[in-house]
């Protein structure tokens, strides 16, 4: 038995399969940052920190030179949810329409938490995110998306000026993504203008506030995952079982010049 404690639960294997399939479906749709950064893992639940390859001098007594090796720890994210035991029992009777709204909600929240750590960092461990670490001046997101291609062109000019090669991707929050899809310029969809400028994907990123232009050349940003998103058992009573989705991760910006932020004004 491991820390997920699934052996202690009353959930039968077929029900776990349905729960895991729904969680995986939602996570793949909502985890935006993984489409933009290098992925390292999964390294396992026991993996606790990333070596930064740097040291800091410390006092350790006379006639001694001492240094501590610097690490960046992983954080643990756990999102609980509940399901009906009666519904879970019906799965073993042959039902295949298990209500999984709670699973989908938990998966969306876990995806948002992962993305938030990538875009904005985690202050508690001293990590920076894509947006907060960018070395370029921010380019405010325009209110009229007919002006969006001009801002994207300005962002590309910043990346080119810093010697950052492509391909490039553009990530947008929910409102910006919807506005872009509905915008036209001269009777031509603005999205098509963007696709002529940006040769990588246009990414739906609800955890982002505004937009970000990111190089996909590789080696600039690293998301390290210990335990990838997994389902665990917490407890149950006569009517419900309490489960959770859990993940461990940390994120590092290695090249702050490889991203341009387009925040909301």
N, C-alpha and C positions, 0 to 999 in steps of 0.2 A: 504493500500500500504506500502511496506517496501523498504529498500535501494536498492533492485534489480530492482525496478521500472518496472517490466514486464507488469503491467497493462497499462503503457503508450505507449507500443510498438505497432507496426503494425503487429507483428508476430502472426499468428493464432495458437491455441493450438496444432493442428496436426503437424505443422512445429516445434514447440517447442519440441514435443515428439521425432521427428526424430533427432533434434539437441542434445537433452539430451542423447538419446540412443547412438549416435556416440561418444559423449564426454565421457560417462561412459565406453564404450568399450575400448577406447584408454587409459584412466586413469588406468583402472584395469590392462592393459597389461604393462604399463610403470612405475607405482608407485612401485618401488622396495623396498624402505625402510619399507613400511608397512608389508612386508613379514618377516622383521628382528627384529622389535621392538614392544613394547607394544603400543596399540592404546587406547587413552583416548578421547572419544567424540562421536559425535559432541556435544559441550557444548552450542552452540548458538552464534549468531553474537555479542551479548552484552558481552559475556565473554571476558575479556581483559587481564588477567594475572593469572599466577599460583603462589600460595603461596608456598614459599620454606621451610617454617617451621623454619626459622632462623631470627635473628635480628642483628642489628648493633647499637652500642652506639652512641648517638648524644648529643650535648650540648643543654640544654634547660633551663638553669638558675641555680642559686645556690640552694644547698640542694635538688636537684632533680636528680633522676636517670631516664634517658629517653632512649628509644631504638626505632628504626624504624623497622617494620617488612618488610622483604625482599621479593620481588616479581620478577618473570620473565615475561615480557610482551609477548603477542602474536604479530606476524607481519601479515599484510594484504598483500596478493599477488593477483594482478589483471592482467589478460592477455586479451587485446582487440582483436577482430576479426570482419570482415565484411562479410555480405552475400548479395546476389542480391535480391531485393524486387520482381523482376519478377519471379525468381526461387521460392521464398517463396510463391507467389500467386499461382504458378502451383501446389503446394502441395494441396491446397484447391480444385483444379480442379481434383484431383485424382492421380497426379504424386507422385511416391514414390521413385524416384531416385534423390533426392535433392543433388547437389554437396556440399560435406561437408569437403573438404580438409582443408579449413580455420579452421573449428572446430577441426579437428584432429591435426593440427599444434599447435593450442592454448592449447589443452589438453596435448600434449607432452611437451610443454614448462612449463606448470604448474606442471606436474609431475617431470620434471627435477629440477625446483626450490624447490619443497618440498624435493626431495631427496638430493639436494645440502645442504639444511639447516640441514638435518639429518647427512649426512656424514662429513660435514665440519663446521657446526655451522654458526651463524650469528653474526658478530663482533659488529654490531650496538646495539644489545641487550645483548651482553656479553655471548652468548650461545656457548658451544662447541659441536662439532660433534663427531660421532663415531671414525673417523680416527684421528682427531686432539686431542682427549682426551685419546686415548689408552695409558695405562701405560706400555705396553710391547715394547721392541726394535722392530723396523720395520724389516720385512723380504723382501728384494727386490724381485720383480716379475721377474722370470727367463725369458730370451729371448727364450730359448728352452723349450717348455711346457712338454717335456719328464721329465724335472727336477721339474715340478710343484708339483707332489705328495710329493717329499722330503721336499719342502718348507711348504706345508700344514701340513705334519707330525711335522715339527719343530714348527709351530704355535700351533698345538694341544698340544705339549709338554709344551709350555708356559702357555696355559690355564689350563692344568692339574696341572702344578706346582703352579699356583695361586689358586688352589682349585675351579676352575670354571667348573661346570658340564655342560653336554650337555642336549639335542641334540645341534648340531652345524650346521650352514649354511655357505656357501661360496658365496660371491657376487663378480661379475666380471664386468669390464667395457666392452664396445662393442668389442674392439679388442681382449681383453683377453678371452672373452666368445667365440668368433669365433675361436681363436687359440686353445682353449681347445677342442672344438667340432671337430676340424680337426686334432688333435694330436693323434698319436698312439705310444705305447711303447711295443716293442716285438710283433708287429702285433695285439695288444690289445688296444682298445680305452682308452686314458688317462682318459677320463671322468669316465669310469668304475672303474679305480683305485681310483679316487677321491670319488666316491660314496661308496666305501668300507671303506674309512677313515671318511667321513663326513656323518652322518646319517640324516641330514636335507636337505633342498633344495639347488640346485645350481641356484643362482638368477642373471638374466640379469639386470645390473644396469648401464645404460649409463652415469649417473651423477658422477659416481665414477671414480677415476684415478688410475687404477690398480685393486687390489682385497682387500677383507677384510674377515676375518674369525670371525664369530660372534656366541656367545652362545645364544640359544633360550630357556634357562631354565626359563626366565621370571623375571621381577622385576629389570632389569639392565638398560633399556633404555625406555623412555616414550615420545611418540609423542602425544601432546595434540592439538586437533583441536576444534576451536570454531565453525565457519561455515565451513562445508565441501564444497568441490568444487561445485559451483552453477553458473547458467547462469543468467546474468543480462542484462538489456537494458541501453544503453547510449544515442543514438540519431539515427536519420535517415534523409535522403534527398530523392530526387525524384527517385534515382536508388538503393541505398544501405541502409541497416540497420546495425548499429554498436552495437555489443553486447560484452560481456566479460565473462570470467570465473574468479571466485573469491573464495578465501579461506583464512582463518585465522588460524595460527598455532604457536606453539613453541615446542622446543625439549630439553630434558634434559638427560644427561648421569649420571646415578646414580652409575654405577659400571664400572669405566674405565678399570678394569682388565678383563672384559668380551669380549674384542675385540682385535684382532691382525691385524695390517695393513700390506698389501703386496703391497707397492707402486711401480710405474714404476721407474726403475733405472735412 
